[in-house]
């Protein structure tokens, strides 16, 4: 289980291949990360279940950036 206190605004969100695809806006509720707006001005949401670590000032998830962007939500869960 990830310690949610280690997830801070502006942290880069990196995929399983270590590529950054987003930044944290803030935690939304107990189990969701709200991401900063994309280039089109939209927020996206990812579940904490995807997070595998928060080391080195990054939020690392368990899938590729492409997968994450296909599966993220446009509304909090």
HTML snippet that shows the backbone in 3Dmol.js (N, CA, C, O; Angstrom):
<script src="https://3Dmol.org/build/3Dmol-min.js"></script>
<div id="view" style="width:600px;height:400px;position:relative"></div>
<script>
const pdb = `
ATOM      1  N   UNK A   1       0.847  -1.191   0.000  1.00  0.00           N
ATOM      2  CA  UNK A   1       0.000   0.000   0.000  1.00  0.00           C
ATOM      3  C   UNK A   1       0.887   1.247   0.000  1.00  0.00           C
ATOM      4  O   UNK A   1       1.825   1.352   0.791  1.00  0.00           O
ATOM      5  N   UNK A   2       0.587   2.171  -0.877  1.00  0.00           N
ATOM      6  CA  UNK A   2       1.346   3.408  -1.005  1.00  0.00           C
ATOM      7  C   UNK A   2       0.931   4.390   0.091  1.00  0.00           C
ATOM      8  O   UNK A   2      -0.255   4.553   0.375  1.00  0.00           O
ATOM      9  N   UNK A   3       1.914   5.032   0.695  1.00  0.00           N
ATOM     10  CA  UNK A   3       1.648   6.075   1.670  1.00  0.00           C
ATOM     11  C   UNK A   3       1.236   7.332   0.909  1.00  0.00           C
ATOM     12  O   UNK A   3       2.064   7.951   0.242  1.00  0.00           O
ATOM     13  N   UNK A   4      -0.017   7.708   1.003  1.00  0.00           N
ATOM     14  CA  UNK A   4      -0.524   8.854   0.236  1.00  0.00           C
ATOM     15  C   UNK A   4       0.109  10.170   0.665  1.00  0.00           C
ATOM     16  O   UNK A   4       0.047  11.147  -0.081  1.00  0.00           O
ATOM     17  N   UNK A   5       0.719  10.219   1.852  1.00  0.00           N
ATOM     18  CA  UNK A   5       1.400  11.440   2.286  1.00  0.00           C
ATOM     19  C   UNK A   5       2.626  11.752   1.437  1.00  0.00           C
ATOM     20  O   UNK A   5       3.127  12.877   1.461  1.00  0.00           O
ATOM     21  N   UNK A   6       3.111  10.769   0.688  1.00  0.00           N
ATOM     22  CA  UNK A   6       4.295  10.991  -0.152  1.00  0.00           C
ATOM     23  C   UNK A   6       3.924  11.549  -1.522  1.00  0.00           C
ATOM     24  O   UNK A   6       4.809  11.929  -2.289  1.00  0.00           O
ATOM     25  N   UNK A   7       2.634  11.606  -1.845  1.00  0.00           N
ATOM     26  CA  UNK A   7       2.183  12.131  -3.139  1.00  0.00           C
ATOM     27  C   UNK A   7       1.838  13.603  -2.965  1.00  0.00           C
ATOM     28  O   UNK A   7       0.934  13.963  -2.212  1.00  0.00           O
ATOM     29  N   UNK A   8       2.575  14.440  -3.677  1.00  0.00           N
ATOM     30  CA  UNK A   8       2.448  15.892  -3.535  1.00  0.00           C
ATOM     31  C   UNK A   8       2.108  16.542  -4.881  1.00  0.00           C
ATOM     32  O   UNK A   8       2.411  15.995  -5.941  1.00  0.00           O
ATOM     33  N   UNK A   9       1.471  17.720  -4.820  1.00  0.00           N
ATOM     34  CA  UNK A   9       1.217  18.463  -6.063  1.00  0.00           C
ATOM     35  C   UNK A   9       2.522  18.713  -6.830  1.00  0.00           C
ATOM     36  O   UNK A   9       3.589  18.879  -6.239  1.00  0.00           O
ATOM     37  N   UNK A  10       2.407  18.733  -8.135  1.00  0.00           N
ATOM     38  CA  UNK A  10       3.510  19.000  -9.071  1.00  0.00           C
ATOM     39  C   UNK A  10       4.481  17.838  -9.260  1.00  0.00           C
ATOM     40  O   UNK A  10       5.429  17.963 -10.036  1.00  0.00           O
ATOM     41  N   UNK A  11       4.275  16.702  -8.570  1.00  0.00           N
ATOM     42  CA  UNK A  11       5.160  15.558  -8.785  1.00  0.00           C
ATOM     43  C   UNK A  11       4.937  15.008 -10.185  1.00  0.00           C
ATOM     44  O   UNK A  11       3.796  14.916 -10.639  1.00  0.00           O
ATOM     45  N   UNK A  12       6.016  14.639 -10.879  1.00  0.00           N
ATOM     46  CA  UNK A  12       5.847  13.988 -12.173  1.00  0.00           C
ATOM     47  C   UNK A  12       5.236  12.602 -11.992  1.00  0.00           C
ATOM     48  O   UNK A  12       5.520  11.908 -11.016  1.00  0.00           O
ATOM     49  N   UNK A  13       4.399  12.213 -12.941  1.00  0.00           N
ATOM     50  CA  UNK A  13       3.831  10.864 -12.964  1.00  0.00           C
ATOM     51  C   UNK A  13       4.504  10.151 -14.129  1.00  0.00           C
ATOM     52  O   UNK A  13       4.397  10.579 -15.278  1.00  0.00           O
ATOM     53  N   UNK A  14       5.201   9.053 -13.820  1.00  0.00           N
ATOM     54  CA  UNK A  14       5.953   8.324 -14.831  1.00  0.00           C
ATOM     55  C   UNK A  14       5.369   6.930 -15.022  1.00  0.00           C
ATOM     56  O   UNK A  14       4.823   6.322 -14.101  1.00  0.00           O
ATOM     57  N   UNK A  15       5.505   6.453 -16.243  1.00  0.00           N
ATOM     58  CA  UNK A  15       4.957   5.141 -16.594  1.00  0.00           C
ATOM     59  C   UNK A  15       5.951   4.039 -16.253  1.00  0.00           C
ATOM     60  O   UNK A  15       7.032   4.304 -15.728  1.00  0.00           O
ATOM     61  N   UNK A  16       5.577   2.809 -16.555  1.00  0.00           N
ATOM     62  CA  UNK A  16       6.421   1.652 -16.268  1.00  0.00           C
ATOM     63  C   UNK A  16       7.734   1.696 -17.052  1.00  0.00           C
ATOM     64  O   UNK A  16       8.683   0.995 -16.702  1.00  0.00           O
ATOM     65  N   UNK A  17       7.799   2.505 -18.097  1.00  0.00           N
ATOM     66  CA  UNK A  17       9.022   2.658 -18.899  1.00  0.00           C
ATOM     67  C   UNK A  17       9.806   3.899 -18.484  1.00  0.00           C
ATOM     68  O   UNK A  17      10.753   4.290 -19.166  1.00  0.00           O
ATOM     69  N   UNK A  18       9.415   4.522 -17.365  1.00  0.00           N
ATOM     70  CA  UNK A  18      10.050   5.701 -16.782  1.00  0.00           C
ATOM     71  C   UNK A  18       9.839   6.993 -17.561  1.00  0.00           C
ATOM     72  O   UNK A  18      10.520   7.983 -17.293  1.00  0.00           O
ATOM     73  N   UNK A  19       8.933   7.010 -18.498  1.00  0.00           N
ATOM     74  CA  UNK A  19       8.619   8.243 -19.214  1.00  0.00           C
ATOM     75  C   UNK A  19       7.528   9.027 -18.505  1.00  0.00           C
ATOM     76  O   UNK A  19       6.516   8.459 -18.093  1.00  0.00           O
ATOM     77  N   UNK A  20       7.732  10.330 -18.362  1.00  0.00           N
ATOM     78  CA  UNK A  20       6.719  11.166 -17.720  1.00  0.00           C
ATOM     79  C   UNK A  20       5.588  11.441 -18.697  1.00  0.00           C
ATOM     80  O   UNK A  20       5.824  11.807 -19.849  1.00  0.00           O
ATOM     81  N   UNK A  21       4.346  11.260 -18.224  1.00  0.00           N
ATOM     82  CA  UNK A  21       3.199  11.546 -19.076  1.00  0.00           C
ATOM     83  C   UNK A  21       2.210  12.504 -18.427  1.00  0.00           C
ATOM     84  O   UNK A  21       1.237  12.913 -19.060  1.00  0.00           O
ATOM     85  N   UNK A  22       2.456  12.871 -17.147  1.00  0.00           N
ATOM     86  CA  UNK A  22       1.526  13.775 -16.451  1.00  0.00           C
ATOM     87  C   UNK A  22       2.205  14.318 -15.205  1.00  0.00           C
ATOM     88  O   UNK A  22       3.326  13.939 -14.865  1.00  0.00           O
ATOM     89  N   UNK A  23       1.480  15.234 -14.518  1.00  0.00           N
ATOM     90  CA  UNK A  23       1.903  15.751 -13.220  1.00  0.00           C
ATOM     91  C   UNK A  23       0.714  15.709 -12.270  1.00  0.00           C
ATOM     92  O   UNK A  23      -0.437  15.865 -12.678  1.00  0.00           O
ATOM     93  N   UNK A  24       1.016  15.497 -11.003  1.00  0.00           N
ATOM     94  CA  UNK A  24      -0.026  15.462  -9.969  1.00  0.00           C
ATOM     95  C   UNK A  24      -0.585  16.868  -9.758  1.00  0.00           C
ATOM     96  O   UNK A  24       0.168  17.830  -9.607  1.00  0.00           O
ATOM     97  N   UNK A  25      -1.907  16.974  -9.750  1.00  0.00           N
ATOM     98  CA  UNK A  25      -2.565  18.204  -9.307  1.00  0.00           C
ATOM     99  C   UNK A  25      -2.775  18.081  -7.797  1.00  0.00           C
ATOM    100  O   UNK A  25      -2.290  18.908  -7.024  1.00  0.00           O
ATOM    101  N   UNK A  26      -3.508  17.032  -7.386  1.00  0.00           N
ATOM    102  CA  UNK A  26      -3.684  16.730  -5.962  1.00  0.00           C
ATOM    103  C   UNK A  26      -4.394  15.386  -5.817  1.00  0.00           C
ATOM    104  O   UNK A  26      -4.872  14.815  -6.797  1.00  0.00           O
ATOM    105  N   UNK A  27      -4.454  14.890  -4.581  1.00  0.00           N
ATOM    106  CA  UNK A  27      -5.232  13.680  -4.310  1.00  0.00           C
ATOM    107  C   UNK A  27      -6.704  14.054  -4.281  1.00  0.00           C
ATOM    108  O   UNK A  27      -7.090  15.083  -3.727  1.00  0.00           O
ATOM    109  N   UNK A  28      -7.501  13.217  -4.876  1.00  0.00           N
ATOM    110  CA  UNK A  28      -8.952  13.425  -4.932  1.00  0.00           C
ATOM    111  C   UNK A  28      -9.582  12.276  -4.158  1.00  0.00           C
ATOM    112  O   UNK A  28      -9.645  11.149  -4.650  1.00  0.00           O
ATOM    113  N   UNK A  29     -10.044  12.560  -2.960  1.00  0.00           N
ATOM    114  CA  UNK A  29     -10.599  11.505  -2.129  1.00  0.00           C
ATOM    115  C   UNK A  29      -9.497  10.599  -1.613  1.00  0.00           C
ATOM    116  O   UNK A  29      -8.330  10.987  -1.551  1.00  0.00           O
ATOM    117  N   UNK A  30      -9.885   9.386  -1.243  1.00  0.00           N
ATOM    118  CA  UNK A  30      -8.940   8.458  -0.622  1.00  0.00           C
ATOM    119  C   UNK A  30      -8.205   7.571  -1.610  1.00  0.00           C
ATOM    120  O   UNK A  30      -7.206   6.948  -1.247  1.00  0.00           O
ATOM    121  N   UNK A  31      -8.679   7.495  -2.863  1.00  0.00           N
ATOM    122  CA  UNK A  31      -8.092   6.503  -3.768  1.00  0.00           C
ATOM    123  C   UNK A  31      -7.886   6.972  -5.200  1.00  0.00           C
ATOM    124  O   UNK A  31      -7.792   6.147  -6.110  1.00  0.00           O
ATOM    125  N   UNK A  32      -7.813   8.289  -5.419  1.00  0.00           N
ATOM    126  CA  UNK A  32      -7.682   8.812  -6.778  1.00  0.00           C
ATOM    127  C   UNK A  32      -6.690   9.972  -6.812  1.00  0.00           C
ATOM    128  O   UNK A  32      -6.642  10.793  -5.896  1.00  0.00           O
ATOM    129  N   UNK A  33      -5.904  10.026  -7.877  1.00  0.00           N
ATOM    130  CA  UNK A  33      -5.006  11.150  -8.115  1.00  0.00           C
ATOM    131  C   UNK A  33      -5.579  11.983  -9.254  1.00  0.00           C
ATOM    132  O   UNK A  33      -5.840  11.471 -10.343  1.00  0.00           O
ATOM    133  N   UNK A  34      -5.769  13.262  -8.990  1.00  0.00           N
ATOM    134  CA  UNK A  34      -6.190  14.188 -10.036  1.00  0.00           C
ATOM    135  C   UNK A  34      -4.917  14.728 -10.679  1.00  0.00           C
ATOM    136  O   UNK A  34      -4.018  15.212  -9.991  1.00  0.00           O
ATOM    137  N   UNK A  35      -4.849  14.640 -12.003  1.00  0.00           N
ATOM    138  CA  UNK A  35      -3.682  15.112 -12.738  1.00  0.00           C
ATOM    139  C   UNK A  35      -3.897  16.538 -13.211  1.00  0.00           C
ATOM    140  O   UNK A  35      -5.030  16.985 -13.392  1.00  0.00           O
ATOM    141  N   UNK A  36      -2.797  17.240 -13.408  1.00  0.00           N
ATOM    142  CA  UNK A  36      -2.881  18.610 -13.928  1.00  0.00           C
ATOM    143  C   UNK A  36      -3.491  18.589 -15.324  1.00  0.00           C
ATOM    144  O   UNK A  36      -3.481  17.566 -16.009  1.00  0.00           O
ATOM    145  N   UNK A  37      -4.015  19.722 -15.724  1.00  0.00           N
ATOM    146  CA  UNK A  37      -4.654  19.845 -17.042  1.00  0.00           C
ATOM    147  C   UNK A  37      -3.678  19.476 -18.163  1.00  0.00           C
ATOM    148  O   UNK A  37      -2.490  19.797 -18.110  1.00  0.00           O
ATOM    149  N   UNK A  38      -4.211  18.799 -19.171  1.00  0.00           N
ATOM    150  CA  UNK A  38      -3.409  18.483 -20.346  1.00  0.00           C
ATOM    151  C   UNK A  38      -3.383  19.687 -21.284  1.00  0.00           C
ATOM    152  O   UNK A  38      -3.919  20.744 -20.950  1.00  0.00           O
ATOM    153  N   UNK A  39      -2.771  19.535 -22.442  1.00  0.00           N
ATOM    154  CA  UNK A  39      -2.652  20.669 -23.375  1.00  0.00           C
ATOM    155  C   UNK A  39      -4.006  21.140 -23.902  1.00  0.00           C
ATOM    156  O   UNK A  39      -4.118  22.254 -24.413  1.00  0.00           O
ATOM    157  N   UNK A  40      -5.030  20.300 -23.780  1.00  0.00           N
ATOM    158  CA  UNK A  40      -6.377  20.694 -24.202  1.00  0.00           C
ATOM    159  C   UNK A  40      -7.182  21.307 -23.052  1.00  0.00           C
ATOM    160  O   UNK A  40      -8.343  21.676 -23.225  1.00  0.00           O
ATOM    161  N   UNK A  41      -6.553  21.411 -21.876  1.00  0.00           N
ATOM    162  CA  UNK A  41      -7.209  22.034 -20.734  1.00  0.00           C
ATOM    163  C   UNK A  41      -8.073  21.109 -19.904  1.00  0.00           C
ATOM    164  O   UNK A  41      -8.905  21.577 -19.126  1.00  0.00           O
ATOM    165  N   UNK A  42      -7.891  19.783 -20.054  1.00  0.00           N
ATOM    166  CA  UNK A  42      -8.708  18.807 -19.326  1.00  0.00           C
ATOM    167  C   UNK A  42      -7.917  18.148 -18.202  1.00  0.00           C
ATOM    168  O   UNK A  42      -6.739  17.826 -18.358  1.00  0.00           O
ATOM    169  N   UNK A  43      -8.584  17.955 -17.073  1.00  0.00           N
ATOM    170  CA  UNK A  43      -8.007  17.163 -15.986  1.00  0.00           C
ATOM    171  C   UNK A  43      -8.309  15.691 -16.263  1.00  0.00           C
ATOM    172  O   UNK A  43      -9.303  15.362 -16.911  1.00  0.00           O
ATOM    173  N   UNK A  44      -7.443  14.816 -15.768  1.00  0.00           N
ATOM    174  CA  UNK A  44      -7.663  13.376 -15.828  1.00  0.00           C
ATOM    175  C   UNK A  44      -7.408  12.811 -14.444  1.00  0.00           C
ATOM    176  O   UNK A  44      -6.765  13.447 -13.609  1.00  0.00           O
ATOM    177  N   UNK A  45      -7.916  11.612 -14.209  1.00  0.00           N
ATOM    178  CA  UNK A  45      -7.841  10.968 -12.903  1.00  0.00           C
ATOM    179  C   UNK A  45      -7.316   9.547 -13.070  1.00  0.00           C
ATOM    180  O   UNK A  45      -7.698   8.832 -13.997  1.00  0.00           O
ATOM    181  N   UNK A  46      -6.437   9.155 -12.159  1.00  0.00           N
ATOM    182  CA  UNK A  46      -5.950   7.774 -12.145  1.00  0.00           C
ATOM    183  C   UNK A  46      -6.130   7.213 -10.736  1.00  0.00           C
ATOM    184  O   UNK A  46      -6.030   7.949  -9.754  1.00  0.00           O
ATOM    185  N   UNK A  47      -6.397   5.908 -10.637  1.00  0.00           N
ATOM    186  CA  UNK A  47      -6.566   5.301  -9.306  1.00  0.00           C
ATOM    187  C   UNK A  47      -5.222   5.080  -8.613  1.00  0.00           C
ATOM    188  O   UNK A  47      -4.209   4.835  -9.267  1.00  0.00           O
ATOM    189  N   UNK A  48      -5.226   5.169  -7.300  1.00  0.00           N
ATOM    190  CA  UNK A  48      -4.013   4.880  -6.528  1.00  0.00           C
ATOM    191  C   UNK A  48      -3.547   3.443  -6.736  1.00  0.00           C
ATOM    192  O   UNK A  48      -2.366   3.147  -6.553  1.00  0.00           O
ATOM    193  N   UNK A  49      -4.452   2.553  -7.114  1.00  0.00           N
ATOM    194  CA  UNK A  49      -4.090   1.148  -7.360  1.00  0.00           C
ATOM    195  C   UNK A  49      -3.001   1.009  -8.419  1.00  0.00           C
ATOM    196  O   UNK A  49      -2.272   0.017  -8.423  1.00  0.00           O
ATOM    197  N   UNK A  50      -2.882   1.975  -9.307  1.00  0.00           N
ATOM    198  CA  UNK A  50      -1.866   1.914 -10.362  1.00  0.00           C
ATOM    199  C   UNK A  50      -0.472   2.245  -9.850  1.00  0.00           C
ATOM    200  O   UNK A  50       0.518   1.870 -10.479  1.00  0.00           O
ATOM    201  N   UNK A  51      -0.377   2.932  -8.734  1.00  0.00           N
ATOM    202  CA  UNK A  51       0.906   3.436  -8.238  1.00  0.00           C
ATOM    203  C   UNK A  51       1.715   2.295  -7.620  1.00  0.00           C
ATOM    204  O   UNK A  51       1.237   1.564  -6.753  1.00  0.00           O
ATOM    205  N   UNK A  52       2.966   2.168  -8.097  1.00  0.00           N
ATOM    206  CA  UNK A  52       3.856   1.137  -7.546  1.00  0.00           C
ATOM    207  C   UNK A  52       4.924   1.733  -6.634  1.00  0.00           C
ATOM    208  O   UNK A  52       5.463   1.028  -5.781  1.00  0.00           O
ATOM    209  N   UNK A  53       5.241   3.024  -6.799  1.00  0.00           N
ATOM    210  CA  UNK A  53       6.210   3.662  -5.908  1.00  0.00           C
ATOM    211  C   UNK A  53       6.110   5.177  -6.015  1.00  0.00           C
ATOM    212  O   UNK A  53       5.555   5.730  -6.965  1.00  0.00           O
ATOM    213  N   UNK A  54       6.668   5.816  -5.006  1.00  0.00           N
ATOM    214  CA  UNK A  54       6.752   7.282  -4.989  1.00  0.00           C
ATOM    215  C   UNK A  54       8.176   7.680  -4.613  1.00  0.00           C
ATOM    216  O   UNK A  54       8.379   8.593  -3.813  1.00  0.00           O
ATOM    217  N   UNK A  55       9.141   7.006  -5.181  1.00  0.00           N
ATOM    218  CA  UNK A  55      10.541   7.283  -4.879  1.00  0.00           C
ATOM    219  C   UNK A  55      11.101   8.327  -5.824  1.00  0.00           C
ATOM    220  O   UNK A  55      10.571   8.546  -6.913  1.00  0.00           O
ATOM    221  N   UNK A  56      12.179   8.968  -5.396  1.00  0.00           N
ATOM    222  CA  UNK A  56      12.903   9.946  -6.212  1.00  0.00           C
ATOM    223  C   UNK A  56      12.021  11.105  -6.659  1.00  0.00           C
ATOM    224  O   UNK A  56      12.253  11.699  -7.711  1.00  0.00           O
ATOM    225  N   UNK A  57      10.999  11.426  -5.848  1.00  0.00           N
ATOM    226  CA  UNK A  57      10.153  12.568  -6.173  1.00  0.00           C
ATOM    227  C   UNK A  57       9.228  12.347  -7.344  1.00  0.00           C
ATOM    228  O   UNK A  57       8.734  13.308  -7.934  1.00  0.00           O
ATOM    229  N   UNK A  58       8.979  11.074  -7.698  1.00  0.00           N
ATOM    230  CA  UNK A  58       8.109  10.730  -8.822  1.00  0.00           C
ATOM    231  C   UNK A  58       7.050   9.742  -8.377  1.00  0.00           C
ATOM    232  O   UNK A  58       7.265   8.935  -7.472  1.00  0.00           O
ATOM    233  N   UNK A  59       5.899   9.823  -9.034  1.00  0.00           N
ATOM    234  CA  UNK A  59       4.852   8.821  -8.853  1.00  0.00           C
ATOM    235  C   UNK A  59       4.982   7.857 -10.026  1.00  0.00           C
ATOM    236  O   UNK A  59       4.735   8.234 -11.172  1.00  0.00           O
ATOM    237  N   UNK A  60       5.368   6.620  -9.744  1.00  0.00           N
ATOM    238  CA  UNK A  60       5.552   5.616 -10.805  1.00  0.00           C
ATOM    239  C   UNK A  60       4.353   4.685 -10.820  1.00  0.00           C
ATOM    240  O   UNK A  60       3.923   4.196  -9.776  1.00  0.00           O
ATOM    241  N   UNK A  61       3.812   4.442 -12.016  1.00  0.00           N
ATOM    242  CA  UNK A  61       2.660   3.555 -12.139  1.00  0.00           C
ATOM    243  C   UNK A  61       3.046   2.238 -12.813  1.00  0.00           C
ATOM    244  O   UNK A  61       4.166   2.081 -13.300  1.00  0.00           O
ATOM    245  N   UNK A  62       2.115   1.310 -12.832  1.00  0.00           N
ATOM    246  CA  UNK A  62       2.370  -0.063 -13.273  1.00  0.00           C
ATOM    247  C   UNK A  62       2.089  -0.338 -14.743  1.00  0.00           C
ATOM    248  O   UNK A  62       2.045  -1.498 -15.154  1.00  0.00           O
ATOM    249  N   UNK A  63       1.898   0.699 -15.534  1.00  0.00           N
ATOM    250  CA  UNK A  63       1.583   0.490 -16.962  1.00  0.00           C
ATOM    251  C   UNK A  63       2.260   1.547 -17.806  1.00  0.00           C
ATOM    252  O   UNK A  63       2.796   2.528 -17.290  1.00  0.00           O
ATOM    253  N   UNK A  64       2.229   1.336 -19.109  1.00  0.00           N
ATOM    254  CA  UNK A  64       2.848   2.311 -20.013  1.00  0.00           C
ATOM    255  C   UNK A  64       2.032   3.599 -20.030  1.00  0.00           C
ATOM    256  O   UNK A  64       0.853   3.602 -19.674  1.00  0.00           O
ATOM    257  N   UNK A  65       2.654   4.671 -20.437  1.00  0.00           N
ATOM    258  CA  UNK A  65       1.947   5.943 -20.545  1.00  0.00           C
ATOM    259  C   UNK A  65       0.801   5.863 -21.527  1.00  0.00           C
ATOM    260  O   UNK A  65      -0.262   6.440 -21.300  1.00  0.00           O
ATOM    261  N   UNK A  66       1.015   5.147 -22.622  1.00  0.00           N
ATOM    262  CA  UNK A  66      -0.041   4.980 -23.627  1.00  0.00           C
ATOM    263  C   UNK A  66      -1.247   4.275 -23.028  1.00  0.00           C
ATOM    264  O   UNK A  66      -2.384   4.706 -23.220  1.00  0.00           O
ATOM    265  N   UNK A  67      -0.997   3.181 -22.296  1.00  0.00           N
ATOM    266  CA  UNK A  67      -2.090   2.460 -21.623  1.00  0.00           C
ATOM    267  C   UNK A  67      -2.814   3.361 -20.633  1.00  0.00           C
ATOM    268  O   UNK A  67      -4.044   3.399 -20.590  1.00  0.00           O
ATOM    269  N   UNK A  68      -2.031   4.086 -19.836  1.00  0.00           N
ATOM    270  CA  UNK A  68      -2.615   4.959 -18.820  1.00  0.00           C
ATOM    271  C   UNK A  68      -3.520   5.999 -19.451  1.00  0.00           C
ATOM    272  O   UNK A  68      -4.615   6.256 -18.951  1.00  0.00           O
ATOM    273  N   UNK A  69      -3.072   6.600 -20.547  1.00  0.00           N
ATOM    274  CA  UNK A  69      -3.867   7.642 -21.189  1.00  0.00           C
ATOM    275  C   UNK A  69      -5.126   7.073 -21.849  1.00  0.00           C
ATOM    276  O   UNK A  69      -6.115   7.788 -22.016  1.00  0.00           O
ATOM    277  N   UNK A  70      -5.094   5.800 -22.221  1.00  0.00           N
ATOM    278  CA  UNK A  70      -6.294   5.158 -22.763  1.00  0.00           C
ATOM    279  C   UNK A  70      -7.283   4.815 -21.652  1.00  0.00           C
ATOM    280  O   UNK A  70      -8.491   4.762 -21.882  1.00  0.00           O
ATOM    281  N   UNK A  71      -6.759   4.581 -20.435  1.00  0.00           N
ATOM    282  CA  UNK A  71      -7.596   4.089 -19.351  1.00  0.00           C
ATOM    283  C   UNK A  71      -7.947   5.131 -18.289  1.00  0.00           C
ATOM    284  O   UNK A  71      -8.826   4.891 -17.460  1.00  0.00           O
ATOM    285  N   UNK A  72      -7.271   6.287 -18.302  1.00  0.00           N
ATOM    286  CA  UNK A  72      -7.589   7.273 -17.263  1.00  0.00           C
ATOM    287  C   UNK A  72      -8.999   7.782 -17.423  1.00  0.00           C
ATOM    288  O   UNK A  72      -9.623   7.607 -18.469  1.00  0.00           O
ATOM    289  N   UNK A  73      -9.493   8.408 -16.388  1.00  0.00           N
ATOM    290  CA  UNK A  73     -10.860   8.894 -16.366  1.00  0.00           C
ATOM    291  C   UNK A  73     -10.875  10.411 -16.485  1.00  0.00           C
ATOM    292  O   UNK A  73      -9.902  11.082 -16.138  1.00  0.00           O
ATOM    293  N   UNK A  74     -11.980  10.941 -16.975  1.00  0.00           N
ATOM    294  CA  UNK A  74     -12.144  12.397 -17.030  1.00  0.00           C
ATOM    295  C   UNK A  74     -12.986  12.895 -15.856  1.00  0.00           C
ATOM    296  O   UNK A  74     -13.247  14.092 -15.728  1.00  0.00           O
ATOM    297  N   UNK A  75     -13.406  11.959 -14.999  1.00  0.00           N
ATOM    298  CA  UNK A  75     -14.193  12.303 -13.800  1.00  0.00           C
ATOM    299  C   UNK A  75     -13.654  11.498 -12.633  1.00  0.00           C
ATOM    300  O   UNK A  75     -13.195  10.372 -12.819  1.00  0.00           O
ATOM    301  N   UNK A  76     -13.704  12.066 -11.420  1.00  0.00           N
ATOM    302  CA  UNK A  76     -13.243  11.282 -10.268  1.00  0.00           C
ATOM    303  C   UNK A  76     -14.136  10.064 -10.069  1.00  0.00           C
ATOM    304  O   UNK A  76     -15.331  10.093 -10.364  1.00  0.00           O
ATOM    305  N   UNK A  77     -13.528   8.994  -9.561  1.00  0.00           N
ATOM    306  CA  UNK A  77     -14.311   7.763  -9.355  1.00  0.00           C
ATOM    307  C   UNK A  77     -15.103   7.809  -8.078  1.00  0.00           C
ATOM    308  O   UNK A  77     -15.813   6.856  -7.756  1.00  0.00           O
TER     309      UNK A  77
END
`;
const viewer = $3Dmol.createViewer("view");
viewer.addModel(pdb, "pdb");
viewer.setStyle({}, {cartoon: {color: "spectrum"}});
viewer.zoomTo();
viewer.render();
</script>
